[in-house]
């Protein structure tokens, strides 16, 4: 009889598990927002001059990569046209 009681206590119903999951979920969500706020206080934010400099570097890189990819794409298209044209 004692074994049956222990087994019944060890078995947790499906709905009880769901309830525990959502109870823990709300606590985890709140804790993650608290941790995020704590970590954001430790961030060293760039100055205005640094931010402008970083933005210009990224913009220059994007323009350079767009030109390189455009040239490669144009060359590949001409090469494909040359292969198709020579095959017919």
C-alpha positions as CSV (number, residue, x, y, z in Angstrom):
1,X,0.0,0.0,0.0
2,X,2.8,2.4,0.8
3,X,4.3,1.6,-2.6
4,X,1.1,2.6,-4.3
5,X,1.0,5.9,-2.5
6,X,4.6,6.7,-3.4
7,X,3.9,5.8,-7.0
8,X,0.8,8.0,-7.1
9,X,2.8,10.9,-5.6
10,X,5.6,10.4,-8.1
11,X,3.2,10.5,-11.0
12,X,2.5,14.1,-11.9
13,X,-0.5,14.6,-14.1
14,X,-0.2,16.2,-17.6
15,X,-2.1,19.3,-16.7
16,X,0.0,19.8,-13.6
17,X,3.1,19.6,-15.7
18,X,1.7,22.2,-18.1
19,X,0.8,24.4,-15.1
20,X,4.4,24.1,-13.8
21,X,5.8,24.8,-17.2
22,X,3.9,28.0,-17.6
23,X,4.5,29.1,-14.0
24,X,8.3,28.6,-14.6
25,X,8.0,30.2,-18.0
26,X,6.8,33.5,-16.7
27,X,9.5,33.5,-14.1
28,X,12.2,32.8,-16.7
29,X,10.9,35.5,-19.0
30,X,10.9,38.1,-16.2
31,X,14.4,37.0,-15.1
32,X,15.7,37.3,-18.7
33,X,14.5,40.8,-19.0
34,X,16.0,41.7,-15.6
35,X,19.3,40.2,-16.8
36,X,19.1,42.0,-20.1
37,X,18.6,45.4,-18.3
38,X,21.6,44.6,-16.0
39,X,23.9,43.7,-18.9
40,X,22.8,46.8,-20.8
41,X,24.0,49.0,-17.9
42,X,27.5,47.5,-18.3
43,X,27.7,48.3,-22.1
44,X,30.3,50.9,-23.2
45,X,28.4,52.9,-25.8
46,X,30.3,54.5,-28.7
47,X,30.7,58.3,-28.9
48,X,28.9,60.2,-31.7
49,X,32.2,60.5,-33.6
50,X,32.9,56.8,-33.3
51,X,29.4,55.9,-34.4
52,X,29.7,58.1,-37.5
53,X,33.1,56.6,-38.3
54,X,31.8,53.0,-37.9
55,X,28.8,53.7,-40.0
56,X,31.0,55.2,-42.8
57,X,33.2,52.1,-42.7
58,X,30.2,49.8,-43.0
59,X,28.7,51.9,-45.8
60,X,32.0,51.9,-47.8
61,X,32.3,48.1,-47.3
62,X,28.7,47.6,-48.6
63,X,29.3,49.7,-51.7
64,X,32.6,47.9,-52.4
65,X,31.0,44.5,-52.1
66,X,28.0,45.6,-54.3
67,X,30.4,46.7,-57.0
68,X,32.4,43.4,-56.8
69,X,29.3,41.2,-56.8
70,X,27.8,43.3,-59.7
71,X,31.0,42.8,-61.8
72,X,31.1,39.0,-61.1
73,X,27.4,38.7,-61.9
74,X,27.8,40.7,-65.1
75,X,30.8,38.5,-66.1
76,X,28.9,35.3,-65.3
77,X,25.9,36.5,-67.4
78,X,28.1,37.3,-70.4
79,X,29.9,34.0,-70.0
80,X,26.6,32.1,-69.9
81,X,25.4,34.0,-73.0
82,X,28.7,33.1,-74.8
83,X,28.3,29.4,-73.9
84,X,24.7,29.4,-75.1
85,X,25.5,31.3,-78.2
86,X,28.4,29.1,-79.2
87,X,26.3,25.9,-78.6
88,X,23.7,26.9,-81.2
